[in-house]
């Protein structure tokens, strides 16, 4: 039996979860936008985030906020839930991170 292509596409989606912390202090970073392609979420007050509906395979995670310039992280998204903690450079505390891309 062959599955409809729309069902196959749904089966290829996964979840990416983790915590965003500051590189200098190690403290959680709230209100950081985390994105993989068109899927995005904002980190909660405790720094945790959850992206649902992410395509499986190799991807680039982008994280940014008013306090953190865009920073990119490679990841391989598995078939269920993938965990990726992000350590970001904050321009408020680390003047050397302003030029990150």
C-alpha positions in Angstrom: 0.0 0.0 0.0 1.4 3.4 -1.0 0.9 6.4 1.4 -0.3 9.7 0.0 2.5 12.2 -0.5 1.0 14.6 2.1 1.1 11.9 4.8 4.8 11.1 3.9 5.6 14.8 4.3 4.0 14.9 7.8 6.1 11.9 8.9 9.3 13.7 7.9 8.8 16.5 10.5 10.4 16.5 13.9 10.8 18.6 17.0 13.9 20.6 18.1 14.2 21.6 21.8 16.9 23.1 24.0 18.0 26.0 26.2 19.6 29.3 25.2 22.2 30.6 27.6 24.6 33.6 27.7 28.2 32.8 26.8 29.6 35.2 29.4 27.3 34.5 32.4 25.8 31.1 31.7 22.4 32.6 32.5 19.3 31.7 30.5 18.4 34.1 27.7 14.7 34.8 27.2 13.1 36.3 24.1 15.6 34.9 21.7 14.2 34.0 18.3 15.2 30.5 17.2 14.6 29.6 13.5 15.2 26.7 11.2 14.0 27.8 7.8 10.5 29.1 8.1 9.9 27.5 11.5 10.6 29.7 14.4 9.9 30.1 18.1 10.9 32.4 21.0 12.8 31.3 24.1 10.8 31.4 27.3 11.9 33.2 30.5 14.0 30.1 31.6 15.7 30.1 28.2 14.0 27.0 26.9 12.6 26.7 23.4 10.7 24.3 21.3 10.4 24.2 17.5 7.7 21.8 16.1 7.3 20.8 12.5 11.0 21.0 11.6 12.2 19.0 8.5 14.5 16.1 9.3 18.1 16.1 8.1 21.0 18.6 8.2 19.9 22.2 8.9 21.2 25.5 10.2 19.6 27.0 13.4 19.7 30.8 13.6 19.3 32.5 17.0 19.0 36.3 17.5 17.5 38.9 19.8 17.8 42.6 20.5 20.8 41.7 22.7 22.4 39.0 20.5 23.4 39.4 16.9 22.4 36.6 14.6 24.3 33.4 15.3 24.2 30.2 13.3 24.6 26.6 14.5 24.7 23.4 12.4 22.4 20.6 13.5 21.2 17.3 12.2 17.5 16.9 13.0 16.5 13.3 13.8 13.2 11.6 13.2 11.6 12.5 16.6 13.0 15.0 19.0 16.5 16.5 18.7 18.0 18.4 21.6 20.3 21.4 20.9 21.4 23.8 23.6 22.6 27.2 22.3 25.3 29.3 23.9 25.0 32.9 22.6 27.2 35.9 22.6 25.4 38.9 24.1 26.5 42.4 23.0 25.5 43.8 26.4 28.2 41.7 28.2 30.7 40.9 25.5 31.7 43.7 23.1 33.7 41.3 20.9 30.5 39.6 19.6 29.0 42.5 17.7 30.4 41.3 14.4 29.2 37.7 14.6 27.2 36.4 11.7 
